[in-house]
Structure formats: C-alpha cells, structure tokens
Amino acid sequence: MNAVSLLRELVRIPSESGREESVAARVESALRELGLSPVKEGRNVHAFLGESGPLLLLNSHTDTVPVGEDWTKDPWAAEIVDGKIYGRGSNDAKGCLTAMILGAARAFARNPPQGRVCLAATCEEEINGKGLEELIKRLPRPDAAIVGEPTGLAPAVAQKGLLILEITAAGRSAHAAWGGGVNAIEAAARDIAALSALSFDKTHPALGRPTLAVTQISGGTRHNVIPDRCKLVVDIRTTPDYAPEEIVAQVKARARGEVSVRSQRLGSVATDVSHAVVQAALAANPGAKPYGSPTLSDWVFLKGIPTVKAGPGDSRRSHTPDEYVTIAELEAGVAFYERLIRNYFALAAAP
Ligand SMILES: [Zn+2]
C-alpha cells in the first residue's frame, strides 16, 4: 500500500462532518489490509500495534469542512498536478491520517519498537470533536499522543483554547421620536470599547497572551424603537496561564452588561518541551522548532496527556478552495511519523 494511492482514495470519498461513514469504512479496510485488527465504533476507527510497553496514541480526523466556492479543481477527484494532490481534506487532515497509518505500519513491519501505538481515525473534529472525546473514554490511557494536523512537520507544543462569552446589555424601550428610553445598543457599544481596552499581562512562552474579539452583535427590532436589549458574542482565545473563571472575572469587571459563559469546554493545552514526545518529534525533524498554535484541534480532549500536534502540509491551505498537499510532503510525513514512533519508544525506555 502506498501513501499516494491511499490518500487519493480517501480524498475521493466525501466526508463532511457527520458523514464520515464511508471514509471510516475505507480506513478500517486499509488497516485490515496492513495486517491490523481495527475496531470500528460508529464513525471512529482505531487499531493497536505492538505487544506491550508504553502506549502512544496517533490520532487524526476523517471529516472535512464543506467544499465551499471558488474551486478550479474537482474537490473529489484527487487530481495530481505538479506534484500536488488536490481535493477537500487532502491537507486537513487526510494527508496526516494517511501518513500516520503508513508511518506506524512501517515502524512495526520490521525491527518493531518496544511499545504500543494506537492509531485512531476519528470523526467530527471540524464541528465539535465528539469523535475523539467519545473514543478516548474507551481506550486505555495513552502515555503520550500525537495529533495529526498540517504543521509542516513542526511540533506544536501548546495550543490556545476557546472561551465564548455572551454579554447582554439591557436598556428601556421607547418611541425613537420622543427621545426617551435607554438605548441598549449604545450601552453595548460602551462595553465593546471597554473590552478593547482590556489587556492580559501573563505571557505564555509559546502562545503569548490571550486574545479577545467581539465577533457578533444583535440588537433592535425596528428603526423607530429605542432598543431595550443588545447581545454581544465575545471570542476569547485562551492560554494555560489563565483559568476561564479568571478571564470571565476580568470581562465582568469591564463590561456593564450581563456576562454569561456560552462555552468553556475547549481549554488551552501545553506540553513541556523536555517531554519525550516533544523530543522525539524534534529528533524526527531536526530543522523544526517547537511552537504555539492559535488554532484548535482534537488535542483539547487529551488534557493531561503529553501531546504534540504535528503533521505534513500547511494549515494555511486548510478549508480553502484548491486545497492540496504535495506528494513530497506526504512522503516526508510517513517517514516523520515512523521516526517519531521509534524515537519516542527509545526515549521512553531510557532510564
Ligand atoms: Zn484538521
């Protein structure tokens, strides 16, 4: 089985979030062709390699975002032009998944390392992460994990979290012509200005500071009624330096509207650079530097498990028209994961 043909097959099976059934079935059969005994539960597939020793989880996702507009290539044809494999999901993250499967298979095909790998292809990463969130509850607890996302094979050692708040400014409605009432939109505007002045002072070595943006606003019902309510949605990208409650308290101290938490399920995560899994990833790609990633991934569901996010491809090509991964990137990815697995078990076994 070669990486290019497997990836092209996976790209040709559409798998928008929630519709991963067919691609999961193909991953399952590919794992079986490699001599593994995959387990398919719903739209998640996993398989173990190795007999005993520390457990390293290799996870990536089978789902993709919708195709969207402006493609000049067929998003499902997996066409190859100038060494690039085009298609929705080629870069995010079927290239990573393919490279993980073949990298792990190679590592155990000859001279197998002293340890166990769990390969997990999970669903719904792009919408809610329910795939890995459910699977991880049923697996033995991994000693370390790799999340396959396109990072150019550089290990992300920290990842920002997401905290979503809602702020509701209250006013009192009145007929606009009479000039009375209390305008909730104006109150919300003052809250927006107050929040733009909010700054976080703790700087994380890999992630820097949290960021905050008001990303949605709704208020008013008619042109001639002073609005009595205006709702803001605030998107905050968090770091491990702040508990969500701390950030909520800072927002409450600035905003006069009523602050409520819509979501704090996706926390920030980080792994110490000295950990074996980070060192194994760096040794597998000696030119790379560890970095902090502002974007979410299924890593959020691996809290407490030393993890790096790394894989072939470029995250700037994710979710775009004419998404692609190059054959060279894909093949480097297979070799990278094989080396990473070998390095990790060598380091994990060291006294
Ligand atoms: Zn992804």
Residues whose N, C-alpha, C, O or C-beta is under 5 A from the ligand:
A	BS01	ZN	D92 A93 E149
